[in-house]
Amino acid sequence: MNNLIGIIAAVEISKMVGVLIIIICAFLAFFVLIQKSEGGLSSSFGGSGNQIFGAKNTANTLEKSTWFFAILLIALTLMCNI
């Protein structure tokens, strides 16, 4: 009985990690698309993606966010497969 409960719990955790990976992929795609300043989605949000915080802060924040979500995606993928 305990073995069955353990298997069911493992399946539920695996499903939750899978959904989390899909959400992280969406965030990562969003941050990659808004980084391109010569078009892309950044022009849809007011003409330039660098007008909110200034040129250096926005680029730095977007780059850090992209790296964060990329590393998180890799870690969750490896954790799910091990």
KEKE-3310 file (N, C-alpha, C; in steps of 0.2 Angstrom, whole numbers, plus 5000, padded with zeros to 4 digits):
npx = (5004:5010:5019:5012:5006:5018:5021:5011:5012:5024:5021:5012:5021:5029:5021:5018:5030:5032:5022:5027:5039:5034:5028:5039:5046:5038:5039:5053:5054:5046:5055:5066:5061:5057:5069:5076:5080:5079:5066:5055:5045:5047:5045:5032:5028:5027:5036:5050:5060:5068:5064:5058:5065:5077:5091:5102:5098:5086:5091:5100:5092:5083:5092:5098:5086:5083:5094:5092:5079:5083:5093:5086:5077:5085:5090:5078:5074:5084:5083:5070:5073:5082)
npy = (4994:5006:5008:5010:5022:5030:5029:5035:5048:5052:5052:5063:5073:5073:5077:5090:5096:5095:5104:5116:5117:5120:5132:5140:5139:5147:5160:5162:5162:5174:5184:5183:5187:5200:5206:5210:5224:5230:5229:5215:5211:5221:5233:5234:5237:5252:5257:5257:5246:5251:5262:5262:5260:5265:5264:5256:5249:5242:5233:5226:5220:5213:5204:5197:5191:5182:5174:5168:5161:5152:5145:5139:5132:5122:5116:5111:5102:5093:5088:5082:5071:5063)
npz = (5000:5004:4994:4983:4986:4986:4972:4966:4971:4966:4952:4952:4956:4945:4935:4939:4939:4925:4920:4926:4919:4906:4908:4912:4899:4892:4898:4896:4881:4880:4886:4878:4865:4868:4869:4858:4850:4837:4831:4832:4847:4855:4849:4849:4861:4864:4856:4859:4868:4878:4885:4897:4909:4906:4895:4899:4911:4907:4897:4904:4915:4907:4901:4913:4917:4907:4907:4920:4919:4909:4915:4926:4918:4913:4924:4930:4920:4920:4933:4932:4923:4929)
capx = (5000:5014:5023:5007:5006:5024:5021:5006:5015:5030:5018:5010:5026:5032:5016:5019:5037:5031:5019:5032:5044:5031:5027:5046:5048:5034:5043:5060:5052:5044:5060:5070:5058:5057:5076:5078:5078:5078:5060:5053:5040:5049:5042:5025:5027:5029:5041:5057:5060:5072:5061:5055:5070:5083:5094:5106:5094:5082:5095:5103:5087:5081:5098:5098:5080:5084:5099:5089:5075:5087:5097:5080:5074:5090:5090:5072:5074:5089:5080:5065:5076:5087)
capy = (5000:5012:5008:5012:5029:5033:5029:5040:5054:5053:5054:5070:5078:5074:5081:5097:5099:5096:5110:5121:5118:5123:5139:5143:5140:5153:5166:5162:5164:5181:5188:5183:5191:5207:5209:5212:5231:5232:5226:5211:5213:5227:5239:5234:5240:5259:5260:5255:5242:5254:5268:5262:5260:5268:5259:5251:5245:5237:5228:5222:5217:5207:5199:5193:5187:5177:5169:5165:5157:5147:5140:5136:5127:5117:5112:5107:5097:5088:5085:5078:5065:5059)
capz = (5000:5004:4988:4978:4987:4983:4965:4964:4973:4961:4946:4953:4956:4938:4931:4941:4936:4918:4919:4927:4913:4900:4910:4911:4892:4889:4900:4892:4875:4880:4887:4872:4860:4869:4870:4851:4850:4830:4829:4837:4851:4859:4846:4850:4868:4865:4851:4861:4874:4883:4887:4904:4915:4903:4890:4902:4916:4904:4894:4910:4918:4902:4901:4919:4917:4902:4910:4926:4916:4905:4920:4929:4914:4912:4931:4931:4915:4922:4939:4930:4920:4934)
cpx = (5004:5018:5018:5006:5012:5024:5016:5009:5020:5027:5015:5015:5029:5027:5017:5025:5036:5027:5023:5037:5040:5030:5034:5048:5044:5037:5049:5059:5050:5050:5065:5067:5058:5064:5078:5075:5077:5071:5057:5047:5041:5046:5035:5023:5029:5034:5048:5056:5064:5070:5058:5060:5076:5086:5098:5103:5090:5086:5098:5098:5084:5086:5098:5092:5080:5088:5096:5084:5078:5090:5091:5077:5079:5090:5084:5071:5079:5086:5074:5067:5080:5083)
cpy = (5006:5013:5011:5020:5033:5034:5035:5047:5056:5055:5061:5075:5079:5078:5089:5100:5100:5103:5116:5122:5121:5131:5143:5144:5146:5159:5167:5165:5172:5185:5188:5187:5198:5210:5212:5220:5234:5229:5221:5213:5219:5233:5239:5237:5247:5261:5257:5251:5245:5260:5268:5263:5264:5262:5254:5246:5240:5232:5223:5218:5211:5202:5194:5189:5181:5172:5165:5160:5151:5142:5136:5130:5121:5113:5108:5101:5091:5084:5080:5071:5061:5055)
cpz = (5000:4998:4983:4979:4985:4976:4963:4966:4968:4954:4946:4953:4949:4934:4933:4939:4928:4916:4921:4922:4907:4902:4909:4904:4889:4891:4897:4885:4875:4881:4881:4866:4862:4870:4863:4850:4842:4827:4834:4841:4855:4856:4847:4857:4869:4861:4853:4867:4880:4886:4894:4909:4912:4899:4894:4907:4912:4901:4899:4913:4913:4902:4907:4919:4913:4904:4916:4923:4912:4910:4924:4925:4913:4918:4931:4926:4917:4928:4937:4926:4924:4939)
residu = (MET:ASN:ASN:LEU:ILE:GLY:ILE:ILE:ALA:ALA:VAL:GLU:ILE:SER:LYS:MET:VAL:GLY:VAL:LEU:ILE:ILE:ILE:ILE:CYS:ALA:PHE:LEU:ALA:PHE:PHE:VAL:LEU:ILE:GLN:LYS:SER:GLU:GLY:GLY:LEU:SER:SER:SER:PHE:GLY:GLY:SER:GLY:ASN:GLN:ILE:PHE:GLY:ALA:LYS:ASN:THR:ALA:ASN:THR:LEU:GLU:LYS:SER:THR:TRP:PHE:PHE:ALA:ILE:LEU:LEU:ILE:ALA:LEU:THR:LEU:MET:CYS:ASN:ILE)
# end
